[in-house]
């Protein structure tokens, strides 16, 4: 495939991704504690982030065409995500290093 050609995605694929996004949004609402009373304790945030990551991946892959684009663009995108994760990790480490630990001594 040369530079001037584009990958044609069937409308059926877009429809399936759209339905998946709607179902994942419904799942997000269902696992939200104020709405459904579902409580996974400390894992609530992890569940929410996992669903959001899956939805973002579907949008990136199909609606933004990253699945059908050159792999170099995927590597560049993943490198950006990697460095954002590193930035957040350092910020979290900085915040937790400033918390005063109060002991019962």
Backbone torsions as a table, in degrees:
resi	resn	phi	psi	omega
1	UNK	NA	125.7	179.6
2	UNK	-89.3	-178.9	-173.1
3	UNK	-65.3	-27.7	-174.4
4	UNK	-85.0	-12.6	-178.9
5	UNK	-86.8	145.8	177.3
6	UNK	-120.3	148.1	176.7
7	UNK	-79.9	128.0	178.9
8	UNK	-92.5	117.4	180.0
9	UNK	-93.8	128.0	179.4
10	UNK	-64.3	147.0	-179.7
11	UNK	-62.1	-27.9	178.2
12	UNK	-61.6	-38.6	178.3
13	UNK	-65.7	-44.8	177.7
14	UNK	-61.6	-38.4	-179.9
15	UNK	-66.3	-41.7	178.0
16	UNK	-63.4	-42.1	178.6
17	UNK	-65.8	-40.8	178.8
18	UNK	-61.6	-44.8	178.1
19	UNK	-63.2	-41.0	177.5
20	UNK	-61.2	-42.2	178.1
21	UNK	-64.2	-39.5	177.2
22	UNK	-64.6	-42.5	179.2
23	UNK	-65.7	-39.4	177.5
24	UNK	-67.4	-34.8	175.2
25	UNK	-65.8	-41.0	175.8
26	UNK	-62.1	-41.4	177.5
27	UNK	-62.6	-38.8	176.9
28	UNK	-59.9	-42.8	179.4
29	UNK	-67.8	-38.8	-178.2
30	UNK	-65.6	-40.1	-177.9
31	UNK	-85.7	-1.2	176.7
32	UNK	-72.3	125.6	-173.9
33	UNK	-61.0	-44.6	-179.4
34	UNK	-63.8	-26.7	-177.1
35	UNK	-84.7	-49.1	-171.8
36	UNK	-108.4	-14.3	-175.9
37	UNK	83.5	1.8	178.4
38	UNK	-67.2	128.0	179.5
39	UNK	-134.6	112.7	177.8
40	UNK	-101.7	13.9	178.8
41	UNK	68.2	-127.0	-177.1
42	UNK	-69.0	-17.0	-176.5
43	UNK	-86.2	-1.6	179.8
44	UNK	-55.7	-47.8	-179.0
45	UNK	-66.1	-39.6	-179.6
46	UNK	-64.3	-40.2	177.9
47	UNK	-64.1	-45.4	179.6
48	UNK	-62.1	-43.7	179.4
49	UNK	-67.6	-35.5	178.4
50	UNK	-65.1	-43.4	178.2
51	UNK	-65.0	-43.2	179.2
52	UNK	-63.9	-37.8	178.4
53	UNK	-66.2	-41.1	177.8
54	UNK	-63.3	-43.1	178.4
55	UNK	-64.5	-42.7	178.8
56	UNK	-64.1	-36.9	178.6
57	UNK	-64.8	-40.5	177.0
58	UNK	-63.0	-43.1	179.6
59	UNK	-63.8	-46.0	179.6
60	UNK	-62.6	-43.6	-174.4
61	UNK	-70.7	-44.9	-171.5
62	UNK	-101.8	-52.4	-176.3
63	UNK	-72.8	-32.1	178.1
64	UNK	-95.3	-3.8	172.9
65	UNK	76.2	16.7	-177.6
66	UNK	-67.8	-25.8	178.7
67	UNK	-66.4	-35.6	-175.0
68	UNK	-100.3	-0.5	-178.3
69	UNK	-86.0	177.4	177.7
70	UNK	-64.0	145.9	-178.6
71	UNK	-65.7	-22.3	177.7
72	UNK	-61.7	-38.8	178.7
73	UNK	-66.3	-36.0	176.4
74	UNK	-64.9	-42.3	179.2
75	UNK	-63.8	-42.0	178.8
76	UNK	-63.5	-42.6	178.6
77	UNK	-63.7	-46.6	-179.2
78	UNK	-65.1	-32.8	175.7
79	UNK	-64.6	-39.9	176.6
80	UNK	-62.9	-43.3	178.1
81	UNK	-63.5	-41.4	179.1
82	UNK	-58.6	-45.5	-178.3
83	UNK	-71.5	-29.9	174.2
84	UNK	-66.5	-40.6	177.4
85	UNK	-62.1	-42.9	177.5
86	UNK	-61.3	-43.2	179.4
87	UNK	-60.7	-45.4	178.6
88	UNK	-64.1	-38.7	179.9
89	UNK	-62.0	-43.9	178.4
90	UNK	-65.9	-37.3	177.1
91	UNK	-64.3	-41.9	178.8
92	UNK	-65.3	-42.8	177.6
93	UNK	-61.4	-39.3	178.8
94	UNK	-65.0	-43.6	-179.9
95	UNK	-63.9	-46.7	-178.4
96	UNK	-69.6	-23.8	177.4
97	UNK	-75.5	-16.0	-179.7
98	UNK	-96.2	-6.7	180.0
99	UNK	-74.3	128.6	178.9
100	UNK	-77.8	125.3	177.4
101	UNK	-88.6	119.3	178.9
102	UNK	-103.1	118.0	-179.7
103	UNK	-94.7	168.3	179.9
104	UNK	-96.3	18.2	-180.0
105	UNK	-76.7	NA	NA
